[in-house]
Amino acid sequence: MPLRVIFFGTAELACASLKALASDSQFEVVATVTQPDKPRGRDLRLQPSAVKAVAMELQLPLLQPKRARDESFIQEIRDLKPDLMVVAAYGQILPQVLLDVPRFGCLNVHTSILPRHRGAAPIQWSILSGDTETGVTIMKMDAGLDTGPIVSMEETVIRIEDNSQTLHDRLAEMGAQLLVKTIPLYATGGISPQPQPEGATYARKISKEDGLIDWRQPAQTIWNRIRAFTPWPGAFTYLPGGDKPRLLKIWEAIPVDATGVAKPGSVVESVKTGIIVATGEGALQIKTLQPEARKRMSAQEFLAGHVMKPGDFLGQGS
């Protein structure tokens, strides 16, 4: 008989895992649990989560509790008699009383090599921290924040062309494949969960303000920030001139060698291949950008309608 699985997930990251479980005859997804619909867009219409959309497409039973620790919801889970629960990017910490319901407990798909980058935003923080590799950990959950024992793990290199979106997509697929390979071994005792090693780091939730570029930092650090915050919240600075600073979002840039001495944030050179800006160490060549209320464009397209001369400064208050 297939294992009775209840899946908890909300964000896009979780969709690959849900699809993998639902398409494998070893498992029966007896319920999908996701966050309630939330208002989005200018008209604030209620919109389903990415996981809800997948569950509806696959015609899976769906639950949307406001709080996962409500006793009525916990009883509903008990009544389903699951063998296992799986969590991926759900958005709430589950109480121990809920984790104890299935006979095999609860597994979590976490997108880092634990104990590095426990918490809400491991993908962004792995790039922001300058890590050269990351991966996926399947962990047996306890009531702590990503503190449970490790069941399985797979690593991947963080490529220089990676940003948070490309790394997210790769890790989502890796997590789904590792999950369906891990569960049968785990459920039959072929894998013994191991405690996490010491040395945990924490990946706090990202805010829009985190995207502000500090040009006093080294070019490599700023480059990591741009990659880490693409596509959201976006790394940004401000254009000089006008009555007030105008926001400039930077989509792509590369560190380059700087010649001479220039104040961080000052434009060194503006050419078709990019706008070179001095930093605290080295320089950054901006290749793709987006002025406030405009579309994304190349540096060449931007310079066709904007004058950026050496000595101009980027940054708030310019």
N, C-alpha and C positions, 0 to 999 in steps of 0.2 A: 504493500500500500504506500502511496506517496505521503511524504511528510506534510502535515497541515501547518501552513506558514501564515502568519499575520505580518504584513509589511507596513512599516511606518516611514513616511517620507513626504517631503513637500517641494523642495527645490528641484530644478532641472537636473542637478547632479544625480539624484536618486532614480531618475527614469530608466536608465540603462539597467540598473539592478532589478527593478520591478519587471521590466520586459524579459530579462533573462530567467527570472524565477517562474514567470507565468508561462513561458514557452518550453519549460523543461518538465517532462513527465514525472520526474522524481519528486516534484513538489505540487501541492495544491494550495494556491493562495486563497485562503478562506475569508480574508478581509484586507482591504487597503485602508490605512489610517493616514489622514492628511489634515493640515490646518484648515480652518474655516475659510471660505471665500473672503477676499479682501477688496476694498474699493481701490481702483487704480484709474489712471488717466485723468484728463481734464474734467470729465463728467462724473468721476468717482463711482463708476459702475462696479458692482461686485464681479470679481474675476476669479475663476478657479485656479488652484495651484497647478504647476506643471504635472505633478503626480496625479492629481485628480483627473486631468485631461487624459492621461494614459490609462488610468483605471476605467474610465468611462468607455474609452475606445475598445479596451479589452473585455468590457462587460464584467468587471470584477466587483464584488461587494465592497461598498464604500462607507467609511465612518469619518465624521468630521467633528470630534469633540472640541469644545472651547479649551478645556483643561484636561490633560491626560491623567491627572491625579484625582479626578472626580470619581467617587465611589460607584456611581451608576455606570460610568464608562468601564471601570475596572471589572465590574460584574459582567458587563456585556462581553468583554474579552474572555473572562472565565467560561462563560456559556459556550463560546466557540471552540473550547478545548484544543487550543493550538499545541503542536509539538514544539514549535520554535517561533520566536519573533525576530524580525530583521529590521534594523533601523539604518536609514541613510538620509542625512540632511533633513531631519524632521523639524527641528526648531524648538523643541521643548525637552527638558531633562525628565526622564521617566523615573517615577518613584520605584524603590526596591520592591514594594508589594506587587507592582505590575510586572517587573522583571522576573519575579518568581513564579508567575502563572504557568508558563510553558515548561514541560519536563526537561527540555534542553536549554532553557534560559533564553537569552536574547543576544544576537550578534549585531555588531555595528560595522558599517563600511566607512572607514575614516581615511581621508586623503592626505596622509603623511606617514612617515616612518616613525611611529610612536616609540619613545615618549616625546620626540621633537614635534613641536607645533600642535599640542593639544588645544582644543577650543574651536571657535566659530569660523575662522578664516585661514586654514592651514595652507591653501594654495597660494593666496596672496602673500602670506608671510614667508613662505619658502623662497619666492622670487625676491621679495623685498630684502630678505636677509642675505641674499647672495649665495644661497645653497646651490650646489652643482648637481645634486640629485634629490629625489623625493620618491614617493611611491604610495602604495595603498596598504593599510593594515586592516585585517578582519580581527575584531576584538570582541571578547565576551564582556558584555556590559555589566557594570555595577552602578551604584547610585552616584558615583563621583563624575567629574568632568573628564571623560576619556581616560580613566584611570584603570580600567579593567585589564585582565590578562590577554596576551596576544595569542591568537589562534593561528593566523597565517599572515604572510607579508610578501609583497612583491615590489621591487624598486624600478625606477626609470630615471634616466638622465634628464636634467633640465637643460634644454637646448638654448642656444643663444637667440634663436628666432622665436622662442616661446614667450607668450604673455599669459595672463591668467585664463583667458578663454581657451587657447589651444591646450594648455596644460590641464584645465578643467575637463575638456572633452576626452583627452587621452586617459586621465585617471578615472573618469566615470566608466569607460569601457573596461579598463583594467580591473576596476573594483567589481564590476558585474561578472566578469569571467572568473576572477579569483573566488568570488562568493559561491558560485554554483559548483566549483571544484572542491571548495573547502567543506561545505555543509555535509555531504555524505560521509566524508572521513571523520568529521567532528562528531556526527550523530552516532557513528558506529564505534567510537572510541579510538579511531586511528590517529587522532591528533589530541595531544594533551596541552591545554592552554598554559602558557608560561607567563609569570609576572613580568611586568615592564621593567627594564633597567632604570637605574637612577639617571638624573640629568634632564628632567622634563623642562620644556619651554612652552610658552603659551601664546596662542595666536588669537588675540582679542578681535572682536568685531570691528570691521572697517567703517569709518564714517566718511562723508563727503569731504570734510576738512582735511583728511589725511592726504588728499591728492595735491595739496599746495606744494609747489616746488620751492625749496630753499637753495638758491644758486650758490650759497657758500659751501655746500656739500661737494664732495668729489664727483666728477662726471660719472664714474661707475655707479655710485650710489643713486644718483638721479636717474640714470638709465634703468636701474633695477626698479625704481619707483614707478616709472612710466610703464614698464612691462607688467609690474604687479597690479597696477590699477587700470589696465586696459582689459575689458571695456568699461568697467565700473569701479570706482566713481570717476575715473579719469584723472590723469595728472595735469595740473594746470598752473599757469602763471598769468601775468597781466601785461597787456600792451601799453606802451607809453603814449602820451599825447591825449588830447581831448579834455573834456570837462571832468571826467572821472575815469578810473582804470577800466579797461575792457578785458574781460576774461578771454584767455587763449588756452584752449585744450590741446595738449600735445599727444598725438597718437603713436608716432614712431620717431625714434632718434637713435644715434649711435655715438659712443664716446670717440673723440679724436684727439690727436696730439695738439697741444696749444703752443704757439710760438710767441715769445714775448710775455709781457705781464699786462693783464687787463683785470679790471674789477669784476668780481663775480656778478653775473646777470647782464653784463654788457655784451652787445653784439660785436663780434670780431670781424665777421665777413658775411655778406649775403650773396649767394650764388644760386644758380638754378638747381644744383644738387642738394642744397640745404642752407639753413641759417645757422651759422656757427656762433655759439654763445659761450662766454667764459664761465668757468665754475671755480669752486674753491681749489680744485686740483684737476688740471686738464680742461678740456672743453667738450661741448656737446653739439653735434650737428643735428638740427631739427629737420626731419624729412617729410613728415605728414602732420598736419595740424588742423585746428578748427576754431576760427574766431567765434566769439559770442553771437548767437542767432544766425550763424551761417553753416553751410555744409562742410563736411570734411574735405580737405584738399591737400595737394602736394605743396611743397615749399615754392616751387616754380609758379604754380597757380596763384598762391598767396602774394608773391612778390610782384606779380603782374598788376595788382591793384593796390599795393601798399609799399611805401618806401620804408626800408629798414636799413639804416646806415650805421657804419662802425661808430661805437660810442653810445648808441641808443641803449636804454636799459629795460630789461624785462623784470617784472616783479610788482607786487602790490604797492601802490602809492607812487609809482613812477610818473 
